[in-house]
């Protein structure tokens, strides 16, 4: 239920709201910290995707091994 509320909240953001959020972030962190924050966010997303791909590969490998056992 909270996930739906969060998604609905994000879906209602317009251009002016995004600009206001950007200005608040700029005021809070300053121009020099924002690139560092974005780099950290990018690293986090890459690590998440890497872990997700690793889990998917392990699942696929397990499925292949199970199919081989069923065939034998």
Phi and psi restraints in degrees (value plus and minus 20) as a CYANA .aco file:
   2 UNK   PHI     -88.7   -48.7
   2 UNK   PSI     -50.8   -10.8
   3 UNK   PHI     -84.7   -44.7
   3 UNK   PSI     -61.8   -21.8
   4 UNK   PHI     -84.3   -44.3
   4 UNK   PSI     -63.1   -23.1
   5 UNK   PHI     -82.8   -42.8
   5 UNK   PSI     -59.3   -19.3
   6 UNK   PHI     -85.0   -45.0
   6 UNK   PSI     -65.1   -25.1
   7 UNK   PHI     -85.5   -45.5
   7 UNK   PSI     -57.4   -17.4
   8 UNK   PHI     -85.7   -45.7
   8 UNK   PSI     -58.3   -18.3
   9 UNK   PHI     -83.5   -43.5
   9 UNK   PSI     -63.7   -23.7
  10 UNK   PHI     -89.8   -49.8
  10 UNK   PSI     -48.8    -8.8
  11 UNK   PHI     -91.5   -51.5
  11 UNK   PSI     -40.5    -0.5
  12 UNK   PHI    -113.1   -73.1
  12 UNK   PSI     -15.8    24.2
  13 UNK   PHI     -96.6   -56.6
  13 UNK   PSI     110.3   150.3
  14 UNK   PHI    -125.5   -85.5
  14 UNK   PSI    -193.6  -153.6
  15 UNK   PHI     -83.1   -43.1
  15 UNK   PSI     -63.0   -23.0
  16 UNK   PHI     -87.5   -47.5
  16 UNK   PSI     -55.9   -15.9
  17 UNK   PHI     -86.5   -46.5
  17 UNK   PSI     -60.8   -20.8
  18 UNK   PHI     -84.2   -44.2
  18 UNK   PSI     -60.1   -20.1
  19 UNK   PHI     -83.9   -43.9
  19 UNK   PSI     -62.7   -22.7
  20 UNK   PHI     -82.3   -42.3
  20 UNK   PSI     -64.0   -24.0
  21 UNK   PHI     -82.0   -42.0
  21 UNK   PSI     -63.9   -23.9
  22 UNK   PHI     -80.5   -40.5
  22 UNK   PSI     -62.8   -22.8
  23 UNK   PHI     -85.3   -45.3
  23 UNK   PSI     -59.0   -19.0
  24 UNK   PHI     -84.5   -44.5
  24 UNK   PSI     -63.4   -23.4
  25 UNK   PHI     -82.8   -42.8
  25 UNK   PSI     -61.4   -21.4
  26 UNK   PHI     -82.5   -42.5
  26 UNK   PSI     -61.5   -21.5
  27 UNK   PHI     -88.1   -48.1
  27 UNK   PSI     -59.3   -19.3
  28 UNK   PHI     -91.0   -51.0
  28 UNK   PSI     -63.0   -23.0
  29 UNK   PHI    -123.2   -83.2
  29 UNK   PSI     -40.5    -0.5
  30 UNK   PHI      62.2   102.2
  30 UNK   PSI     140.0   180.0
  31 UNK   PHI     -86.3   -46.3
  31 UNK   PSI     -48.0    -8.0
  32 UNK   PHI     -99.3   -59.3
  32 UNK   PSI     -47.6    -7.6
  33 UNK   PHI    -104.5   -64.5
  33 UNK   PSI     -44.7    -4.7
  34 UNK   PHI     -80.9   -40.9
  34 UNK   PSI     -65.5   -25.5
  35 UNK   PHI     -79.8   -39.8
  35 UNK   PSI     -57.1   -17.1
  36 UNK   PHI     -83.8   -43.8
  36 UNK   PSI     -62.2   -22.2
  37 UNK   PHI     -83.1   -43.1
  37 UNK   PSI     -62.1   -22.1
  38 UNK   PHI     -87.9   -47.9
  38 UNK   PSI     -58.6   -18.6
  39 UNK   PHI     -82.3   -42.3
  39 UNK   PSI     -63.4   -23.4
  40 UNK   PHI     -82.7   -42.7
  40 UNK   PSI     -60.6   -20.6
  41 UNK   PHI     -84.0   -44.0
  41 UNK   PSI     -63.1   -23.1
  42 UNK   PHI     -81.9   -41.9
  42 UNK   PSI     -62.7   -22.7
  43 UNK   PHI     -81.9   -41.9
  43 UNK   PSI     -62.9   -22.9
  44 UNK   PHI     -82.0   -42.0
  44 UNK   PSI     -62.0   -22.0
  45 UNK   PHI     -85.8   -45.8
  45 UNK   PSI     -62.6   -22.6
  46 UNK   PHI     -82.4   -42.4
  46 UNK   PSI     -63.0   -23.0
  47 UNK   PHI     -83.7   -43.7
  47 UNK   PSI     -60.6   -20.6
  48 UNK   PHI     -82.2   -42.2
  48 UNK   PSI     -67.0   -27.0
  49 UNK   PHI     -83.8   -43.8
  49 UNK   PSI     -58.2   -18.2
  50 UNK   PHI     -83.4   -43.4
  50 UNK   PSI     -64.9   -24.9
  51 UNK   PHI     -84.9   -44.9
  51 UNK   PSI     -59.4   -19.4
  52 UNK   PHI     -82.4   -42.4
  52 UNK   PSI     -64.9   -24.9
  53 UNK   PHI     -84.8   -44.8
  53 UNK   PSI     -56.5   -16.5
  54 UNK   PHI     -83.9   -43.9
  54 UNK   PSI     -63.6   -23.6
  55 UNK   PHI     -85.0   -45.0
  55 UNK   PSI     -62.4   -22.4
  56 UNK   PHI     -81.0   -41.0
  56 UNK   PSI     -62.0   -22.0
  57 UNK   PHI     -83.5   -43.5
  57 UNK   PSI     -60.7   -20.7
  58 UNK   PHI     -83.8   -43.8
  58 UNK   PSI     -59.9   -19.9
  59 UNK   PHI     -85.1   -45.1
  59 UNK   PSI     -65.0   -25.0
  60 UNK   PHI     -81.2   -41.2
  60 UNK   PSI     -62.2   -22.2
  61 UNK   PHI     -84.0   -44.0
  61 UNK   PSI     -61.3   -21.3
  62 UNK   PHI     -83.5   -43.5
  62 UNK   PSI     -58.2   -18.2
  63 UNK   PHI     -86.2   -46.2
  63 UNK   PSI     -60.5   -20.5
  64 UNK   PHI     -83.7   -43.7
  64 UNK   PSI     -62.2   -22.2
  65 UNK   PHI     -84.4   -44.4
  65 UNK   PSI     -58.6   -18.6
  66 UNK   PHI     -85.9   -45.9
  66 UNK   PSI     -59.3   -19.3
  67 UNK   PHI     -85.3   -45.3
  67 UNK   PSI     -58.9   -18.9
  68 UNK   PHI     -83.6   -43.6
  68 UNK   PSI     -59.8   -19.8
  69 UNK   PHI     -86.3   -46.3
  69 UNK   PSI     -58.7   -18.7
  70 UNK   PHI     -87.8   -47.8
  70 UNK   PSI     -55.0   -15.0
  71 UNK   PHI     -89.7   -49.7
  71 UNK   PSI     -60.6   -20.6
